[in-house]
């Protein structure tokens, strides 16, 4: 059977993306919403979705030696989603990864950043100031232990975060991230997988996201939660980045 060049390209792409993963589906308020799929990159007119696009076509990762660059914000070559995911403050947002390897263990972290002009589709990503919403790192031992990623894998490759009921209505970027530590024993071995989605939050809350910082200031390659051997008698773990904001 003859395969066209375009078909071969898609087959090759599909074999690449099995290795890691990306978020391509959301659920909130009992409804599902399509996210950005990497195959959309090859579409002349991709659908308008709340998930941010990226150029990480190998479904790859951001390396620690680029933490101070813009790729750590919402992944490589990321651009804002064209729509917003409607969420009522107090509801959960469930993020579905197309796949995630069980052996890629590490923390799962969520951040929030408000958008200027109440519109995240036109935001400049470098201007976003994020506060940490929640985090799950090492849950139990022995090495390599049970991690936030294990909860994600056991939940059909999905992660659920709650939008604080006290949050002030408005447009926000939810930054969801896995840091895979399977190779983190070596310098520059950790793998960051940031994923972003635009939210339009409604409700009666008045709490603002405070003390936010740029994602380019979250981590250093020598942080103890980044440069670490999870296979060598690990008993505790400090999730890198800022502290979780209290709402």
VOBA-1610 file (N, C-alpha, C; in pm, whole numbers, padded with zeros to 5 digits, always signed):
BEGIN
Unk+00085-00119+00000Unk+00000+00000+00000Unk+00089+00124+00000Unk+00062+00216-00090Unk+00141+00338-00100Unk+00088+00444-00004Unk+00178+00509+00072Unk+00141+00617+00162Unk+00198+00747+00108Unk+00115+00849+00106Unk+00160+00980+00060Unk+00259+01040+00159Unk+00331+01142+00112Unk+00426+01210+00200Unk+00357+01269+00321Unk+00238+01328+00301Unk+00165+01388+00413Unk+00120+01282+00513Unk+00079+01164+00461Unk+00038+01056+00551Unk+00156+01005+00631Unk+00269+00990+00567Unk+00388+00946+00638Unk+00428+01045+00746Unk+00411+01173+00717Unk+00445+01275+00816Unk+00357+01263+00939Unk+00227+01239+00918Unk+00135+01224+01030Unk+00168+01098+01110Unk+00200+00988+01040Unk+00237+00863+01108Unk+00362+00885+01194Unk+00460+00953+01136Unk+00583+00981+01211Unk+00553+01068+01331Unk+00467+01168+01314Unk+00429+01255+01424Unk+00361+01175+01534Unk+00269+01087+01496Unk+00196+01008+01595Unk+00291+00921+01677Unk+00394+00866+01612Unk+00489+00782+01685Unk+00571+00863+01783Unk+00595+00992+01750Unk+00671+01078+01839Unk+00592+01113+01963Unk+00465+01150+01947Unk+00391+01203+02059Unk+00351+01097+02161Unk+00367+00969+02128Unk+00337+00865+02226Unk+00432+00872+02345Unk+00550+00930+02323Unk+00653+00925+02425Unk+00616+01001+02551Unk+00554+01117+02537Unk+00526+01199+02654Unk+00378+01232+02658Unk+00341+01358+02640Unk+00199+01387+02640Unk+00171+01535+02640Unk+00042+01568+02621Unk-00004+01706+02625Unk-00152+01705+02660Unk-00202+01817+02709Unk-00342+01829+02748Unk-00424+01868+02625Unk-00524+01788+02593Unk-00606+01819+02476Unk-00757+01815+02503Unk-00795+01808+02632Unk-00937+01802+02665Unk-00956+01855+02807Unk-01067+01928+02827Unk-01100+01983+02959Unk-01244+01947+02993Unk-01272+01943+03124Unk-01409+01922+03170Unk-01435+02012+03289Unk-01542+02086+03282Unk-01586+02168+03395Unk-01736+02188+03386Unk-01802+02197+03500Unk-01947+02214+03501Unk-02021+02104+03430Unk-01963+01984+03428Unk-02026+01869+03364Unk-02014+01866+03213Unk-01940+01960+03153Unk-01925+01965+03008Unk-01778+01949+02968Unk-01759+01888+02852Unk-01625+01872+02796Unk-01597+01983+02695Unk-01471+02025+02692Unk-01427+02128+02599Unk-01297+02082+02533Unk-01290+02098+02404Unk-01172+02059+02329Unk-01056+02152+02361Unk-00937+02097+02374Unk-00817+02176+02391Unk-00737+02181+02262Unk-00615+02232+02273Unk-00527+02236+02156Unk-00463+02099+02138Unk-00478+02046+02019Unk-00415+01919+01983Unk-00296+01949+01893Unk-00185+01881+01913Unk-00066+01910+01834Unk-00089+01890+01685Unk-00183+01806+01648Unk-00214+01789+01507Unk-00277+01915+01447Unk-00329+02004+01534Unk-00384+02130+01485Unk-00278+02215+01417Unk-00153+02191+01450Unk-00044+02267+01391Unk-00043+02252+01238Unk-00087+02135+01191Unk-00085+02106+01049Unk-00215+02145+00979Unk-00307+02207+01053Unk-00436+02246+00998Unk-00430+02391+00952Unk-00481+02416+00832Unk-00478+02552+00778Unk-00554+02650+00867Unk-00672+02609+00913Unk-00752+02692+01002Unk-00784+02611+01127Unk-00697+02613+01227Unk-00723+02534+01348Unk-00843+02587+01423Unk-00910+02501+01498Unk-01029+02545+01572Unk-00991+02642+01683Unk-01085+02731+01716Unk-01066+02824+01826Unk-01094+02751+01957Unk-00992+02738+02040Unk-01003+02663+02165Unk-00940+02744+02278Unk-00972+02713+02404Unk-00914+02786+02517Unk-00771+02744+02549Unk-00730+02625+02506Unk-00595+02578+02532Unk-00493+02652+02447Unk-00377+02680+02506Unk-00271+02750+02434Unk-00204+02657+02334Unk-00171+02711+02218Unk-00098+02633+02119Unk+00050+02630+02154Unk+00121+02529+02104Unk+00265+02521+02121Unk+00328+02467+01993Unk+00459+02483+01987Unk+00534+02425+01875Unk+00616+02304+01921Unk+00580+02249+02035Unk+00649+02129+02086Unk+00591+02008+02015Unk+00618+01995+01886Unk+00553+01895+01804Unk+00599+01753+01835Unk+00709+01739+01907Unk+00752+01606+01950Unk+00692+01571+02085Unk+00594+01653+02132Unk+00534+01634+02263Unk+00642+01635+02371Unk+00743+01717+02349Unk+00860+01718+02436Unk+00848+01811+02554Unk+00963+01857+02603Unk+00968+01923+02732Unk+01059+02045+02728Unk+01052+02122+02835Unk+01140+02237+02855Unk+01251+02194+02951Unk+01375+02223+02916Unk+01490+02180+02994Unk+01529+02287+03096Unk+01589+02246+03208Unk+01627+02342+03313Unk+01719+02454+03266Unk+01802+02429+03167Unk+01893+02536+03123Unk+01821+02646+03045Unk+01689+02630+03025Unk+01610+02734+02958Unk+01501+02790+03051Unk+01513+02766+03180Unk+01410+02812+03275Unk+01388+02964+03271Unk+01491+03039+03237Unk+01476+03184+03237Unk+01429+03237+03100Unk+01397+03147+03010Unk+01344+03185+02879Unk+01193+03170+02873Unk+01131+03222+02769Unk+00985+03227+02760Unk+00919+03091+02740Unk+00994+02988+02700Unk+00932+02857+02678Unk+00877+02796+02806Unk+00931+02835+02922Unk+00884+02778+03048Unk+00745+02831+03085Unk+00702+02940+03021Unk+00574+03001+03060Unk+00458+02909+03029Unk+00442+02876+02901Unk+00331+02789+02860Unk+00374+02689+02753Unk+00502+02657+02751Unk+00566+02560+02663Unk+00626+02630+02540Unk+00694+02549+02460Unk+00772+02601+02348Unk+00683+02671+02244Unk+00723+02793+02209Unk+00651+02866+02106Unk+00504+02888+02135Unk+00466+02892+02261Unk+00324+02898+02297Unk+00259+03029+02259Unk+00130+03019+02224Unk+00048+03136+02194Unk-00087+03118+02264Unk-00148+03229+02306Unk-00273+03220+02382Unk-00385+03150+02306Unk-00468+03078+02382Unk-00589+03022+02324Unk-00680+03133+02277Unk-00764+03104+02179Unk-00849+03208+02118Unk-00981+03225+02190Unk-01016+03131+02280Unk-01140+03140+02356Unk-01109+03120+02504Unk-01214+03119+02586Unk-01198+03099+02730Unk-01286+02984+02776Unk-01236+02908+02871Unk-01312+02800+02933Unk-01401+02861+03041Unk-01534+02848+03031Unk-01621+02908+03133Unk-01622+02826+03261Unk-01590+02892+03372Unk-01582+02824+03501Unk-01647+02910+03608Unk-01730+02849+03692Unk-01785+02918+03807Unk-01690+02897+03924Unk-01654+03004+03993Unk-01565+02992+04108Unk-01618+02887+04205Unk-01531+02797+04247Unk-01570+02684+04332Unk-01583+02554+04255Unk-01596+02562+04122Unk-01602+02442+04040Unk-01462+02385+04019Unk-01459+02261+03974Unk-01333+02197+03937Unk-01309+02208+03788Unk-01183+02206+03751Unk-01142+02193+03612Unk-01062+02064+03601Unk-01107+01975+03515Unk-01036+01849+03492Unk-00961+01859+03360Unk-00831+01832+03365Unk-00745+01842+03248Unk-00703+01702+03207Unk-00729+01666+03082Unk-00699+01533+03031Unk-00575+01537+02942Unk-00475+01457+02978Unk-00357+01438+02893Unk-00388+01328+02791Unk-00336+01345+02670Unk-00358+01240+02571Unk-00290+01111+02612Unk-00181+01122+02687Unk-00111+01006+02744Unk-00011+01058+02846Unk+00034+00970+02933Unk+00145+01003+03022Unk+00214+00873+03063Unk+00347+00864+03046Unk+00419+00741+03081Unk+00426+00723+03232Unk+00389+00606+03280Unk+00387+00580+03425Unk+00524+00596+03487Unk+00630+00572+03411Unk+00765+00583+03466Unk+00816+00725+03478Unk+00742+00822+03423Unk+00783+00963+03431Unk+00722+01023+03558Unk+00789+01000+03670Unk+00734+01040+03800Unk+00779+01181+03837Unk+00690+01250+03909Unk+00724+01383+03955Unk+00603+01459+04005Unk+00623+01586+04041Unk+00513+01666+04094Unk+00421+01718+03983Unk+00297+01744+04023Unk+00198+01810+03937Unk+00161+01941+04006Unk+00166+02051+03932Unk+00152+02184+03990Unk+00055+02266+03906Unk-00023+02351+03975Unk-00114+02442+03905Unk-00091+02585+03951Unk-00096+02678+03856Unk-00078+02821+03882Unk-00192+02899+03818Unk-00218+03018+03870Unk-00317+03109+03812Unk-00254+03247+03790Unk-00290+03312+03678Unk-00247+03448+03652Unk-00364+03526+03593Unk-00394+03644+03645Unk-00501+03727+03586Unk-00454+03788+03454Unk-00549+03813+03365Unk-00517+03871+03234Unk-00564+04016+03227Unk-00481+04098+03167Unk-00516+04238+03148Unk-00636+04251+03055Unk-00716+04355+03078Unk-00832+04386+02994Unk-00935+04274+02994Unk-00927+04187+03096Unk-01023+04077+03110Unk-01030+03990+02985Unk-00914+03972+02922Unk-00909+03895+02798Unk-00773+03826+02788Unk-00772+03694+02797Unk-00647+03620+02790Unk-00606+03586+02647Unk-00696+03601+02553Unk-00665+03564+02415Unk-00569+03662+02348Unk-00554+03780+02408Unk-00464+03881+02351Unk-00349+03914+02446Unk-00333+03837+02550Unk-00233+03868+02652Unk-00091+03844+02599Unk+00002+03922+02647Unk+00144+03897+02621Unk+00195+03804+02730Unk+00241+03686+02694Unk+00270+03584+02795Unk+00376+03627+02894Unk+00472+03708+02848Unk+00579+03753+02937Unk+00527+03845+03048Unk+00407+03902+03030Unk+00349+03992+03130Unk+00272+03918+03238Unk+00247+03790+03221Unk+00166+03714+03317Unk+00241+03695+03448Unk+00171+03721+03559Unk+00227+03701+03692Unk+00145+03592+03760Unk+00209+03478+03785Unk+00141+03360+03835Unk+00156+03343+03985Unk+00050+03296+04048Unk+00055+03248+04186Unk+00022+03099+04185Unk+00089+03027+04276Unk+00069+02881+04279Unk-00066+02849+04343Unk-00145+02771+04273Unk-00279+02734+04318Unk-00276+02606+04402Unk-00202+02506+04357Unk-00191+02380+04431Unk-00072+02301+04379Unk-00037+02196+04451Unk+00076+02112+04411Unk+00066+01977+04481Unk+00110+01873+04413Unk+00123+01741+04473Unk+00256+01684+04428Unk+00346+01661+04525Unk+00478+01607+04495Unk+00487+01462+04533Unk+00583+01428+04620Unk+00600+01292+04668Unk+00492+01261+04771Unk+00415+01157+04747Unk+00305+01121+04837Unk+00346+01016+04938Unk+00431+00922+04896Unk+00477+00817+04987Unk+00597+00746+04926Unk+00676+00680+05010Unk+00792+00603+04966Unk+00756+00456+04956Unk+00855+00367+04938Unk+00999+00395+04925Unk+01035+00440+04783Unk+01163+00477+04764Unk+01209+00524+04634Unk+01176+00422+04524Unk+01129+00469+04408Unk+01109+00609+04372Unk+00982+00669+04429Unk+00899+00589+04494Unk+00782+00639+04563Unk+00662+00664+04474Unk+00557+00713+04539Unk+00432+00746+04472Unk+00421+00898+04463Unk+00392+00948+04344Unk+00398+01090+04316Unk+00264+01143+04264Unk+00259+01274+04248Unk+00141+01334+04186Unk+00110+01274+04051Unk+00214+01242+03975Unk+00193+01181+03843Unk+00126+01046+03852Unk+00150+00972+03960Unk+00084+00842+03975Unk-00066+00859+03994Unk-00104+00964+04067Unk-00246+00995+04080Unk-00305+01030+03945Unk-00232+01108+03866Unk-00277+01146+03732Unk-00297+01024+03644Unk-00199+00935+03642Unk-00207+00816+03557Unk-00325+00728+03598Unk-00344+00712+03730Unk-00452+00626+03779Unk-00590+00688+03760Unk-00593+00816+03724Unk-00719+00887+03699Unk-00744+00906+03550Unk-00707+00805+03474Unk-00727+00807+03329Unk-00650+00922+03265Unk-00526+00940+03313Unk-00437+01045+03261Unk-00502+01184+03272Unk-00568+01208+03384Unk-00631+01338+03405Unk-00594+01394+03541Unk-00610+01525+03552Unk-00582+01595+03677Unk-00695+01692+03706Unk-00736+01700+03833Unk-00846+01787+03871Unk-00798+01892+03970Unk-00826+02017+03938Unk-00793+02128+04027Unk-00921+02207+04053Unk-00928+02268+04171Unk-01047+02344+04209Unk-01018+02494+04199Unk-01105+02564+04130Unk-01095+02710+04124Unk-01153+02764+04254Unk-01077+02841+04330Unk-01123+02885+04463Unk-01259+02954+04459Unk-01349+02917+04548Unk-01483+02979+04547Unk-01479+03128+04578Unk-01370+03173+04641Unk-01358+03315+04676Unk-01292+03399+04565Unk-01253+03336+04454Unk-01180+03406+04349Unk-01267+03511+04281Unk-01209+03626+04260Unk-01278+03735+04192Unk-01305+03698+04048Unk-01425+03728+03996Unk-01455+03697+03856Unk-01358+03767+03761Unk-01334+03704+03648Unk-01246+03763+03548Unk-01176+03658+03465Unk-01087+03705+03379Unk-01013+03618+03288Unk-00879+03582+03351Unk-00846+03454+03346Unk-00723+03403+03406Unk-00660+03300+03313Unk-00528+03286+03323Unk-00459+03174+03263Unk-00430+03072+03373Unk-00478+02950+03351Unk-00445+02839+03438Unk-00323+02770+03377Unk-00214+02771+03452Unk-00091+02705+03407Unk-00076+02573+03483Unk-00085+02465+03411Unk-00080+02329+03467Unk+00052+02267+03423Unk+00122+02202+03515Unk+00257+02157+03483Unk+00293+02026+03551Unk+00361+01942+03476Unk+00427+01823+03531Unk+00577+01845+03519Unk+00649+01812+03627Unk+00795+01809+03620Unk+00837+01663+03635Unk+00883+01604+03529Unk+00924+01464+03532Unk+01068+01454+03582Unk+01089+01365+03681Unk+01217+01358+03750Unk+01291+01226+03727Unk+01249+01149+03629Unk+01310+01018+03611Unk+01458+01028+03572Unk+01498+01140+03513Unk+01639+01158+03476Unk+01702+01277+03550Unk+01639+01322+03658Unk+01680+01444+03726Unk+01803+01427+03813Unk+01856+01307+03822Unk+01979+01288+03900Unk+02097+01359+03833Unk+02085+01386+03705Unk+02190+01455+03630Unk+02150+01601+03608Unk+02249+01690+03610Unk+02223+01829+03584Unk+02155+01845+03448Unk+02051+01927+03444Unk+01972+01952+03323Unk+01891+01830+03281Unk+01865+01740+03376Unk+01793+01618+03343Unk+01644+01622+03370Unk+01598+01716+03452Unk+01454+01727+03477Unk+01382+01769+03349Unk+01254+01732+03340Unk+01175+01763+03221Unk+01046+01834+03263Unk+01028+01958+03217Unk+00908+02035+03250Unk+00810+02034+03134Unk+00684+02010+03166Unk+00577+02005+03067Unk+00467+02105+03106Unk+00487+02234+03082Unk+00383+02332+03113Unk+00272+02333+03008Unk+00149+02346+03055Unk+00032+02351+02967Unk-00057+02465+03017Unk-00109+02547+02927Unk-00189+02662+02968Unk-00327+02660+02903Unk-00423+02716+02976Unk-00559+02727+02925Unk-00620+02856+02979Unk-00697+02925+02895Unk-00766+03046+02936Unk-00895+03012+03010Unk-00918+03079+03120Unk-01042+03063+03197Unk-01117+03196+03201Unk-01250+03187+03199Unk-01334+03302+03229Unk-01417+03264+03352Unk-01376+03319+03465Unk-01434+03281+03593Unk-01550+03375+03627Unk-01661+03315+03666Unk-01776+03391+03714Unk-01803+03354+03859Unk-01884+03432+03927Unk-01915+03407+04066Unk-01922+03537+04143Unk-01922+03527+04276Unk-01938+03645+04361Unk-01818+03667+04451Unk-01706+03602+04423Unk-01588+03616+04506Unk-01521+03751+04487Unk-01431+03782+04580Unk-01359+03910+04573Unk-01209+03893+04593Unk-01163+03770+04607Unk-01021+03744+04633Unk-00942+03755+04503Unk-00836+03834+04506Unk-00751+03849+04388Unk-00630+03757+04398Unk-00572+03729+04284Unk-00447+03654+04281Unk-00336+03753+04317Unk-00270+03730+04429Unk-00174+03827+04480Unk-00033+03768+04483Unk+00064+03859+04480Unk+00203+03817+04493Unk+00254+03734+04378Unk+00191+03746+04262Unk+00232+03666+04148Unk+00370+03703+04097Unk+00436+03606+04036Unk+00568+03629+03977Unk+00570+03571+03836Unk+00665+03616+03757Unk+00681+03564+03622Unk+00727+03419+03626Unk+00677+03339+03534Unk+00715+03198+03530Unk+00865+03180+03508Unk+00928+03277+03446Unk+01072+03270+03423Unk+01152+03282+03552Unk+01084+03312+03663Unk+01150+03320+03793Unk+01114+03204+03886Unk+01037+03109+03837Unk+00991+02999+03921Unk+01106+02912+03973Unk+01192+02868+03880Unk+01285+02760+03910Unk+01428+02795+03871Unk+01520+02727+03938Unk+01661+02726+03898Unk+01703+02581+03876Unk+01795+02560+03787Unk+01834+02423+03751Unk+01897+02347+03868Unk+01945+02420+03971Unk+02007+02357+04088Unk+01912+02346+04207Unk+01786+02385+04191Unk+01690+02370+04301Unk+01686+02224+04347Unk+01673+02201+04480Unk+01670+02062+04528Unk+01553+01980+04476Unk+01448+02047+04431Unk+01335+01975+04373Unk+01348+01953+04224Unk+01457+02005+04166Unk+01482+01991+04022Unk+01600+01898+03997Unk+01708+01919+04069Unk+01827+01834+04058Unk+01823+01735+04173Unk+01775+01614+04146Unk+01748+01518+04253Unk+01746+01376+04198Unk+01791+01282+04279Unk+01787+01140+04243Unk+01672+01076+04319Unk+01562+01050+04249Unk+01444+00995+04316Unk+01455+00845+04340Unk+01565+00785+04295Unk+01584+00640+04311Unk+01682+00606+04422Unk+01727+00706+04497Unk+01830+00683+04599Unk+01780+00722+04737Unk+01705+00632+04801Unk+01659+00649+04939Unk+01591+00784+04963Unk+01504+00822+04873Unk+01433+00948+04887Unk+01320+00935+04988Unk+01322+01019+05091Unk+01220+01015+05195Unk+01131+01139+05197Unk+01180+01250+05146Unk+01098+01371+05140Unk+01138+01452+05017Unk+01051+01543+04982Unk+01070+01618+04858Unk+01008+01755+04873Unk+01079+01858+04831Unk+01029+01995+04830Unk+00992+02033+04688Unk+00864+02058+04665Unk+00820+02098+04531Unk+00882+02235+04500Unk+00947+02250+04386Unk+01010+02378+04354Unk+00908+02486+04321Unk+00956+02610+04321Unk+00869+02722+04289Unk+00818+02791+04413Unk+00731+02891+04395Unk+00678+02968+04508Unk+00583+02885+04595Unk+00550+02940+04710Unk+00454+02874+04799Unk+00313+02883+04741Unk+00227+02792+04782Unk+00087+02795+04740Unk+00017+02916+04803Unk-00060+02989+04722Unk-00133+03104+04774Unk-00255+03056+04852Unk-00281+03120+04965Unk-00401+03091+05043Unk-00518+03174+04992Unk-00629+03107+04967Unk-00749+03176+04923Unk-00856+03169+05032
//
